[in-house]
């Protein structure tokens, strides 16, 4: 089984609505961050898919996390990003997130924030080849559907 087949299987555990929103978000982030290394963590609470310059957690620019009822976009350097639209949620010291509910992926302010996060992170070589790496799979997981 390939890494892409594994990732597809992880996503398929969620409701069709969450899976569709996640696949759309993944396609949009991949288009925005060509050449990124994609790291997959099938964790206890959520399926997290990070995008970075290398296979190290410290290089992650953003990640998409799937929960039973929604998908979120997490942005590294979130507290320092300009957010005039007030989209970022959370109070973490490093990361903030946006719940991708409804048509939120169509909001250009999200992509401005992603570009800002990418501009202060370790640079991703756009000419590089995308790599998909399954970093971890938790033996015990919360249900993926409500």
N, CA, C and O atoms as a DFTB+ gen file, in Angstrom:
584 C
 N C O
     1  1       0.842      -1.178       0.000
     2  2       0.000       0.000       0.000
     3  2       0.888       1.241       0.000
     4  3       1.846       1.328       0.768
     5  1       0.565       2.195      -0.862
     6  2       1.345       3.425      -0.935
     7  2       0.942       4.383       0.190
     8  3      -0.095       4.209       0.829
     9  1       1.773       5.385       0.415
    10  2       1.450       6.404       1.412
    11  2       0.156       7.126       1.050
    12  3      -0.652       7.426       1.928
    13  1      -0.045       7.408      -0.243
    14  2      -1.271       8.091      -0.667
    15  2      -2.499       7.213      -0.388
    16  3      -3.537       7.721       0.039
    17  1      -2.389       5.933      -0.620
    18  2      -3.506       5.025      -0.327
    19  2      -3.785       4.990       1.178
    20  3      -4.941       4.955       1.601
    21  1      -2.717       5.000       1.981
    22  2      -2.909       5.046       3.431
    23  2      -3.622       6.331       3.839
    24  3      -4.574       6.294       4.618
    25  1      -3.165       7.466       3.317
    26  2      -3.791       8.743       3.644
    27  2      -5.259       8.738       3.221
    28  3      -6.121       9.175       3.983
    29  1      -5.550       8.251       2.024
    30  2      -6.938       8.173       1.569
    31  2      -7.775       7.332       2.525
    32  3      -8.916       7.682       2.824
    33  1      -7.215       6.231       3.002
    34  2      -7.927       5.381       3.956
    35  2      -8.189       6.090       5.278
    36  3      -9.263       5.946       5.863
    37  1      -7.205       6.857       5.749
    38  2      -7.396       7.623       6.985
    39  2      -8.534       8.625       6.814
    40  3      -9.387       8.754       7.692
    41  1      -8.549       9.327       5.695
    42  2      -9.577      10.345       5.431
    43  2     -10.947       9.693       5.286
    44  3     -11.950      10.251       5.733
    45  1     -10.997       8.531       4.673
    46  2     -12.267       7.839       4.454
    47  2     -12.950       7.404       5.744
    48  3     -14.133       7.065       5.720
    49  1     -12.244       7.403       6.864
    50  2     -12.846       7.052       8.155
    51  2     -13.823       8.128       8.643
    52  3     -14.665       7.867       9.502
    53  1     -13.703       9.335       8.090
    54  2     -14.535      10.458       8.515
    55  2     -15.828      10.490       7.698
    56  3     -15.968       9.760       6.717
    57  1     -16.765      11.339       8.109
    58  2     -18.014      11.472       7.355
    59  2     -17.702      11.974       5.948
    60  3     -16.663      12.598       5.736
    61  1     -18.581      11.713       4.991
    62  2     -18.337      12.209       3.628
    63  2     -18.151      13.727       3.577
    64  3     -17.367      14.222       2.767
    65  1     -18.855      14.467       4.424
    66  2     -18.739      15.933       4.425
    67  2     -17.362      16.376       4.901
    68  3     -16.725      17.225       4.278
    69  1     -16.905      15.797       6.011
    70  2     -15.584      16.147       6.547
    71  2     -14.503      15.708       5.568
    72  3     -13.548      16.446       5.329
    73  1     -14.644      14.514       5.002
    74  2     -13.653      14.016       4.040
    75  2     -13.570      14.924       2.819
    76  3     -12.473      15.231       2.352
    77  1     -14.703      15.354       2.303
    78  2     -14.718      16.227       1.123
    79  2     -14.071      17.574       1.442
    80  3     -13.288      18.091       0.645
    81  1     -14.395      18.139       2.598
    82  2     -13.803      19.429       2.993
    83  2     -12.283      19.279       3.158
    84  3     -11.518      20.157       2.760
    85  1     -11.861      18.163       3.745
    86  2     -10.425      17.937       3.946
    87  2      -9.700      17.795       2.614
    88  3      -8.628      18.369       2.425
    89  1     -10.275      17.041       1.699
    90  2      -9.626      16.858       0.392
    91  2      -9.538      18.181      -0.364
    92  3      -8.547      18.449      -1.043
    93  1     -10.555      18.988      -0.246
    94  2     -10.519      20.302      -0.902
    95  2      -9.442      21.181      -0.265
    96  3      -8.691      21.855      -0.971
    97  1      -9.367      21.174       1.054
    98  2      -8.341      21.964       1.751
    99  2      -6.948      21.463       1.388
   100  3      -6.048      22.268       1.149
   101  1      -6.757      20.149       1.342
   102  2      -5.452      19.594       0.969
   103  2      -5.037      20.039      -0.427
   104  3      -3.891      20.434      -0.641
   105  1      -5.963      19.977      -1.370
   106  2      -5.647      20.380      -2.743
   107  2      -5.269      21.858      -2.800
   108  3      -4.337      22.236      -3.510
   109  1      -5.986      22.687      -2.058
   110  2      -5.714      24.125      -2.088
   111  2      -4.368      24.450      -1.437
   112  3      -3.627      25.297      -1.937
   113  1      -4.048      23.778      -0.316
   114  2      -2.762      24.038       0.346
   115  2      -1.609      23.515      -0.521
   116  3      -0.583      24.182      -0.656
   117  1      -1.775      22.329      -1.105
   118  2      -0.727      21.794      -1.989
   119  2      -0.458      22.739      -3.154
   120  3       0.691      22.924      -3.557
   121  1      -1.514      23.333      -3.693
   122  2      -1.337      24.279      -4.796
   123  2      -0.610      25.533      -4.320
   124  3       0.142      26.144      -5.080
   125  1      -0.832      25.914      -3.073
   126  2      -0.224      27.122      -2.514
   127  2       1.220      26.893      -2.078
   128  3       2.028      27.822      -2.070
   129  1       1.543      25.629      -1.711
   130  2       2.879      25.306      -1.199
   131  2       3.506      24.181      -2.024
   132  3       3.773      23.100      -1.499
   133  1       3.741      24.432      -3.313
   134  2       4.335      23.374      -4.141
   135  2       5.714      22.984      -3.612
   136  3       6.465      23.826      -3.121
   137  1       6.029      21.708      -3.720
   138  2       7.323      21.213      -3.271
   139  2       7.387      20.893      -1.790
   140  3       8.431      20.467      -1.296
   141  1       6.283      21.091      -1.069
   142  2       6.282      20.841       0.376
   143  2       6.405      19.353       0.683
   144  3       5.974      18.499      -0.092
   145  1       6.995      19.074       1.817
   146  2       6.974      17.730       2.383
   147  2       5.687      17.634       3.193
   148  3       5.418      18.479       4.046
   149  1       4.897      16.601       2.921
   150  2       3.606      16.416       3.583
   151  2       3.767      15.311       4.619
   152  3       4.112      14.178       4.283
   153  1       3.514      15.649       5.879
   154  2       3.688      14.707       6.989
   155  2       2.335      14.381       7.596
   156  3       1.566      15.282       7.930
   157  1       2.040      13.089       7.741
   158  2       0.737      12.634       8.214
   159  2       0.887      12.017       9.603
   160  3       1.742      11.163       9.835
   161  1       0.039      12.471      10.510
   162  2       0.000      11.970      11.880
   163  2      -1.442      11.539      12.162
   164  3      -2.317      12.384      12.350
   165  1      -1.684      10.240      12.189
   166  2      -3.015       9.723      12.496
   167  2      -3.071       9.539      14.010
   168  3      -2.849       8.444      14.528
   169  1      -3.371      10.628      14.703
   170  2      -3.273      10.699      16.155
   171  2      -4.533      10.223      16.860
   172  3      -5.521       9.854      16.226
   173  1      -4.474      10.240      18.183
   174  2      -5.607       9.845      19.015
   175  2      -6.820      10.736      18.777
   176  3      -7.925      10.238      18.562
   177  1      -6.617      12.060      18.814
   178  2      -7.731      13.004      18.703
   179  2      -8.112      13.366      17.275
   180  3      -9.281      13.645      17.005
   181  1      -7.168      13.367      16.368
   182  2      -7.425      13.888      15.019
   183  2      -6.419      13.311      14.028
   184  3      -5.388      12.755      14.405
   185  1      -6.754      13.461      12.759
   186  2      -5.817      13.184      11.676
   187  2      -5.199      14.519      11.302
   188  3      -5.903      15.438      10.884
   189  1      -3.886      14.629      11.451
   190  2      -3.193      15.889      11.170
   191  2      -2.256      15.697       9.983
   192  3      -1.515      14.716       9.911
   193  1      -2.303      16.653       9.052
   194  2      -1.485      16.600       7.845
   195  2      -0.720      17.914       7.759
   196  3      -1.298      18.968       7.494
   197  1       0.587      17.836       7.987
   198  2       1.422      19.033       8.027
   199  2       2.190      19.231       6.738
   200  3       2.510      18.273       6.035
   201  1       2.483      20.490       6.433
   202  2       3.223      20.881       5.231
   203  2       4.447      21.674       5.643
   204  3       4.332      22.695       6.320
   205  1       5.627      21.205       5.234
   206  2       6.844      21.900       5.606
   207  2       7.935      21.762       4.563
   208  3       7.757      21.109       3.535
   209  1       9.058      22.383       4.844
   210  2      10.190      22.357       3.925
   211  2      10.958      21.051       4.018
   212  3      11.581      20.628       3.045
   213  1      10.920      20.403       5.187
   214  2      11.625      19.142       5.407
   215  2      10.681      18.170       6.105
   216  3       9.499      18.463       6.287
   217  1      11.205      17.020       6.492
   218  2      10.387      16.044       7.208
   219  2      10.455      16.242       8.719
   220  3      10.077      15.349       9.478
   221  1      10.925      17.384       9.153
   222  2      11.016      17.698      10.580
   223  2       9.826      18.557      11.008
   224  3       9.403      19.457      10.283
   225  1       9.302      18.269      12.183
   226  2       8.145      18.996      12.703
   227  2       8.408      20.505      12.753
   228  3       7.500      21.301      12.512
   229  1       9.617      20.890      13.058
   230  2       9.965      22.300      13.173
   231  2       9.857      23.088      11.876
   232  3       9.868      24.318      11.897
   233  1       9.754      22.401      10.759
   234  2       9.653      23.114       9.477
   235  2       8.206      23.310       9.024
   236  3       7.958      23.912       7.979
   237  1       7.256      22.805       9.805
   238  2       5.852      22.874       9.379
   239  2       5.368      24.321       9.309
   240  3       5.513      25.090      10.260
   241  1       4.794      24.671       8.166
   242  2       4.199      25.991       7.931
   243  2       2.740      25.977       8.384
   244  3       2.263      26.890       9.058
   245  1       2.052      24.904       7.987
   246  2       0.645      24.782       8.325
   247  2       0.278      23.308       8.382
   248  3       1.022      22.446       7.914
   249  1      -0.872      23.038       8.957
   250  2      -1.385      21.675       8.941
   251  2      -2.900      21.718       8.846
   252  3      -3.554      22.680       9.249
   253  1      -3.422      20.645       8.302
   254  2      -4.864      20.461       8.210
   255  2      -5.209      19.342       9.180
   256  3      -4.610      18.268       9.130
   257  1      -6.153      19.583      10.045
   258  2      -6.549      18.582      11.028
   259  2      -8.020      18.225      10.831
   260  3      -8.881      19.098      10.724
   261  1      -8.281      16.938      10.786
   262  2      -9.646      16.437      10.627
   263  2     -10.154      15.962      11.978
   264  3      -9.503      15.174      12.663
   265  1     -11.318      16.450      12.342
   266  2     -12.023      16.050      13.549
   267  2     -13.361      15.450      13.113
   268  3     -13.741      15.595      11.951
   269  1     -14.075      14.787      14.003
   270  2     -15.339      14.166      13.582
   271  2     -16.367      15.132      12.991
   272  3     -17.178      14.726      12.160
   273  1     -16.349      16.410      13.406
   274  2     -17.384      17.337      12.940
   275  2     -16.876      18.469      12.054
   276  3     -17.683      19.184      11.461
   277  1     -15.569      18.649      11.949
   278  2     -15.042      19.751      11.156
   279  2     -13.579      19.509      10.776
   280  3     -12.942      18.553      11.219
   281  1     -13.079      20.414       9.936
   282  2     -11.677      20.439       9.528
   283  2     -11.124      21.797       9.940
   284  3     -11.807      22.814       9.817
   285  1      -9.903      21.813      10.423
   286  2      -9.251      23.070      10.795
   287  2      -7.935      23.225      10.055
   288  3      -7.261      22.243       9.745
   289  1      -7.581      24.467       9.777
   290  2      -6.282      24.815       9.221
   291  2      -5.480      25.451      10.350
   292  3      -5.878      26.479      10.898
   293  1      -4.351      24.841      10.695
   294  2      -3.476      25.373      11.728
   295  2      -2.309      26.085      11.060
   296  3      -1.729      25.575      10.101
   297  1      -1.968      27.255      11.566
   298  2      -0.876      28.061      11.008
   299  2       0.193      28.281      12.069
   300  3      -0.072      28.816      13.145
   301  1       1.413      27.853      11.735
   302  2       2.552      28.110      12.608
   303  2       2.840      29.609      12.562
   304  3       2.599      30.265      11.549
   305  1       3.344      30.131      13.637
   306  2       3.596      31.575      13.791
   307  2       2.282      32.357      13.868
   308  3       2.260      33.572      13.674
   309  1       1.194      31.646      14.152
   310  2      -0.137      32.264      14.204
   311  2      -0.240      33.523      15.042
   312  3      -0.844      34.497      14.592
   313  1       0.330      33.546      16.251
   314  2       0.197      34.749      17.083
   315  2       0.832      36.004      16.476
   316  3       0.457      37.120      16.835
   317  1       1.791      35.828      15.559
   318  2       2.477      36.984      14.980
   319  2       1.926      37.381      13.615
   320  3       2.367      38.370      13.030
   321  1       0.967      36.617      13.107
   322  2       0.444      36.902      11.766
   323  2      -0.551      38.050      11.787
   324  3      -1.353      38.155      12.715
   325  1      -0.513      38.909      10.780
   326  2      -1.522      39.971      10.690
   327  2      -2.874      39.335      10.353
   328  3      -2.997      38.604       9.370
   329  1      -3.874      39.617      11.169
   330  2      -5.185      38.990      11.004
   331  2      -6.301      40.028      11.123
   332  3      -7.089      39.983      12.068
   333  1      -6.376      40.972      10.163
   334  2      -7.388      42.029      10.269
   335  2      -8.818      41.501      10.223
   336  3      -9.726      42.142      10.753
   337  1      -9.033      40.346       9.598
   338  2     -10.382      39.780       9.520
   339  2     -10.758      39.002      10.786
   340  3     -11.909      38.595      10.938
   341  1      -9.803      38.794      11.691
   342  2     -10.080      38.103      12.947
   343  2     -10.444      36.632      12.764
   344  3     -11.307      36.116      13.474
   345  1      -9.803      35.964      11.831
   346  2     -10.119      34.565      11.548
   347  2      -9.450      33.584      12.494
   348  3      -9.994      32.512      12.760
   349  1      -8.281      33.934      13.004
   350  2      -7.503      32.992      13.811
   351  2      -8.119      32.778      15.186
   352  3      -8.518      33.722      15.869
   353  1      -8.183      31.507      15.569
   354  2      -8.723      31.127      16.880
   355  2      -7.615      30.496      17.703
   356  3      -6.617      30.016      17.164
   357  1      -7.803      30.503      19.014
   358  2      -6.869      29.870      19.925
   359  2      -5.960      30.877      20.590
   360  3      -5.910      32.049      20.217
   361  1      -5.238      30.385      21.591
   362  2      -4.324      31.265      22.322
   363  2      -2.965      30.608      22.535
   364  3      -2.248      30.930      23.482
   365  1      -2.624      29.687      21.645
   366  2      -1.315      29.034      21.724
   367  2      -0.191      30.015      21.457
   368  3      -0.383      31.043      20.807
   369  1       0.988      29.683      21.971
   370  2       2.149      30.556      21.801
   371  2       2.765      30.466      20.413
   372  3       3.484      31.375      19.997
   373  1       2.492      29.374      19.684
   374  2       3.115      29.168      18.381
   375  2       2.100      29.033      17.253
   376  3       2.338      29.511      16.144
   377  1       0.981      28.390      17.526
   378  2       0.035      28.005      16.480
   379  2      -1.348      28.573      16.768
   380  3      -1.781      28.640      17.919
   381  1      -2.030      28.977      15.709
   382  2      -3.445      29.365      15.766
   383  2      -4.166      28.621      14.660
   384  3      -3.532      28.105      13.739
   385  1      -5.489      28.560      14.741
   386  2      -6.228      27.782      13.746
   387  2      -7.484      28.496      13.260
   388  3      -7.970      29.453      13.863
   389  1      -7.980      27.981      12.141
   390  2      -9.225      28.466      11.538
   391  2     -10.081      27.245      11.253
   392  3      -9.640      26.330      10.558
   393  1     -11.288      27.219      11.775
   394  2     -12.215      26.139      11.441
   395  2     -12.710      26.366      10.018
   396  3     -13.209      27.441       9.684
   397  1     -12.566      25.348       9.195
   398  2     -12.939      25.457       7.779
   399  2     -14.371      24.970       7.570
   400  3     -14.609      23.968       6.895
   401  1     -15.302      25.683       8.152
   402  2     -16.706      25.331       8.025
   403  2     -17.333      26.062       6.840
   404  3     -16.856      27.117       6.424
   405  1     -18.396      25.491       6.310
   406  2     -19.105      26.132       5.196
   407  2     -18.190      26.400       4.022
   408  3     -17.421      25.534       3.603
   409  1     -18.283      27.623       3.491
   410  2     -17.476      28.029       2.330
   411  2     -16.225      28.810       2.725
   412  3     -15.700      29.595       1.935
   413  1     -15.760      28.595       3.928
   414  2     -14.629      29.373       4.429
   415  2     -13.373      29.258       3.568
   416  3     -12.567      30.187       3.518
   417  1     -13.207      28.121       2.891
   418  2     -12.037      27.965       2.022
   419  2     -12.027      28.970       0.874
   420  3     -10.986      29.201       0.260
   421  1     -13.168      29.559       0.586
   422  2     -13.260      30.540      -0.490
   423  2     -12.880      31.948      -0.026
   424  3     -12.844      32.876      -0.835
   425  1     -12.600      32.114       1.258
   426  2     -12.263      33.426       1.804
   427  2     -10.788      33.746       1.504
   428  3      -9.900      33.059       2.010
   429  1     -10.519      34.764       0.698
   430  2      -9.122      35.100       0.361
   431  2      -8.276      35.439       1.584
   432  3      -7.054      35.300       1.537
   433  1      -8.894      35.880       2.676
   434  2      -8.136      36.232       3.880
   435  2      -7.406      35.019       4.451
   436  3      -6.350      35.168       5.066
   437  1      -7.958      33.819       4.254
   438  2      -7.282      32.604       4.721
   439  2      -5.965      32.421       3.985
   440  3      -4.952      32.070       4.590
   441  1      -5.980      32.656       2.692
   442  2      -4.788      32.433       1.878
   443  2      -3.748      33.523       2.098
   444  3      -2.552      33.282       1.933
   445  1      -4.191      34.717       2.469
   446  2      -3.253      35.774       2.864
   447  2      -2.525      35.347       4.140
   448  3      -1.315      35.534       4.267
   449  1      -3.274      34.772       5.080
   450  2      -2.661      34.292       6.318
   451  2      -1.676      33.152       6.047
   452  3      -0.592      33.120       6.630
   453  1      -2.042      32.228       5.175
   454  2      -1.138      31.119       4.846
   455  2       0.137      31.645       4.192
   456  3       1.234      31.190       4.515
   457  1      -0.002      32.594       3.281
   458  2       1.172      33.190       2.642
   459  2       2.061      33.882       3.674
   460  3       3.287      33.808       3.591
   461  1       1.443      34.552       4.644
   462  2       2.210      35.227       5.696
   463  2       2.953      34.201       6.553
   464  3       4.111      34.416       6.912
   465  1       2.295      33.090       6.883
   466  2       2.943      32.031       7.668
   467  2       4.120      31.446       6.893
   468  3       5.181      31.197       7.466
   469  1       3.932      31.227       5.592
   470  2       4.998      30.664       4.753
   471  2       6.181      31.619       4.635
   472  3       7.324      31.182       4.502
   473  1       5.909      32.918       4.683
   474  2       6.989      33.897       4.510
   475  2       7.928      33.963       5.702
   476  3       9.055      34.437       5.562
   477  1       7.496      33.500       6.873
   478  2       8.355      33.551       8.057
   479  2       8.869      32.169       8.462
   480  3       9.589      32.046       9.453
   481  1       8.511      31.141       7.716
   482  2       8.947      29.774       8.008
   483  2      10.171      29.419       7.166
   484  3      10.579      30.175       6.284
   485  1      10.739      28.264       7.455
   486  2      11.812      27.732       6.632
   487  2      11.288      27.628       5.209
   488  3      10.247      27.008       4.993
   489  1      11.977      28.215       4.227
   490  2      11.441      28.260       2.867
   491  2      11.278      26.873       2.235
   492  3      12.128      25.996       2.388
   493  1      10.178      26.708       1.532
   494  2       9.897      25.488       0.777
   495  2      10.340      25.738      -0.662
   496  3       9.979      26.753      -1.257
   497  1      11.114      24.824      -1.214
   498  2      11.576      24.949      -2.598
   499  2      10.428      24.584      -3.530
   500  3      10.064      23.411      -3.613
   501  1       9.843      25.560      -4.237
   502  2       8.708      25.262      -5.110
   503  2       9.057      24.325      -6.264
   504  3       8.171      23.705      -6.852
   505  1      10.343      24.222      -6.585
   506  2      10.767      23.309      -7.644
   507  2      11.026      21.902      -7.104
   508  3      11.268      20.970      -7.871
   509  1      10.972      21.760      -5.787
   510  2      11.215      20.457      -5.178
   511  2      10.047      19.511      -5.418
   512  3       8.934      19.927      -5.737
   513  1      10.337      18.234      -5.254
   514  2       9.309      17.221      -5.447
   515  2       8.562      17.018      -4.131
   516  3       9.181      16.857      -3.079
   517  1       7.235      17.027      -4.194
   518  2       6.434      16.782      -3.003
   519  2       6.709      15.378      -2.482
   520  3       6.768      14.415      -3.245
   521  1       6.876      15.282      -1.157
   522  2       7.037      13.982      -0.513
   523  2       5.910      13.798       0.487
   524  3       5.587      14.719       1.236
   525  1       5.317      12.626       0.503
   526  2       4.263      12.279       1.452
   527  2       4.827      11.229       2.391
   528  3       5.250      10.157       1.958
   529  1       4.831      11.546       3.689
   530  2       5.408      10.656       4.684
   531  2       4.376      10.386       5.780
   532  3       3.832      11.322       6.366
   533  1       4.108       9.116       6.055
   534  2       3.248       8.745       7.184
   535  2       4.170       8.706       8.404
   536  3       4.978       7.789       8.549
   537  1       4.043       9.703       9.275
   538  2       4.960       9.826      10.406
   539  2       4.533       8.970      11.597
   540  3       5.377       8.388      12.277
   541  1       3.212       8.891      11.853
   542  2       2.771       8.080      12.988
   543  2       1.305       7.686      12.837
   544  3       0.495       8.386      12.229
   545  1       1.013       6.539      13.417
   546  2      -0.362       6.037      13.469
   547  2      -0.595       5.581      14.908
   548  3       0.049       4.638      15.369
   549  1      -1.492       6.230      15.605
   550  2      -1.780       5.856      16.988
   551  2      -2.584       4.561      17.020
   552  3      -3.527       4.382      16.249
   553  1      -2.200       3.667      17.920
   554  2      -2.912       2.390      18.056
   555  2      -4.325       2.617      18.583
   556  3      -5.259       1.913      18.197
   557  1      -4.476       3.597      19.461
   558  2      -5.782       3.901      20.040
   559  2      -6.232       5.262      19.516
   560  3      -5.478       6.234      19.559
   561  1      -7.465       5.321      19.023
   562  2      -7.988       6.572      18.468
   563  2      -9.432       6.788      18.891
   564  3     -10.195       5.845      19.098
   565  1      -9.776       8.051      19.011
   566  2     -11.175       8.398      19.236
   567  2     -11.954       8.088      17.956
   568  3     -11.373       8.033      16.873
   569  1     -13.267       7.886      18.080
   570  2     -14.073       7.644      16.869
   571  2     -13.925       8.801      15.878
   572  3     -13.877       9.963      16.279
   573  1     -13.853       8.482      14.603
   574  2     -13.663       9.485      13.552
   575  2     -14.985      10.049      13.055
   576  3     -14.997      10.996      12.269
   577  1     -16.083       9.488      13.497
   578  2     -17.411      10.002      13.115
   579  2     -18.188      10.346      14.370
   580  3     -18.030       9.685      15.397
   581  1     -19.028      11.374      14.302
   582  2     -19.805      11.758      15.501
   583  2     -20.789      10.678      15.921
   584  3     -21.511      10.848      16.903
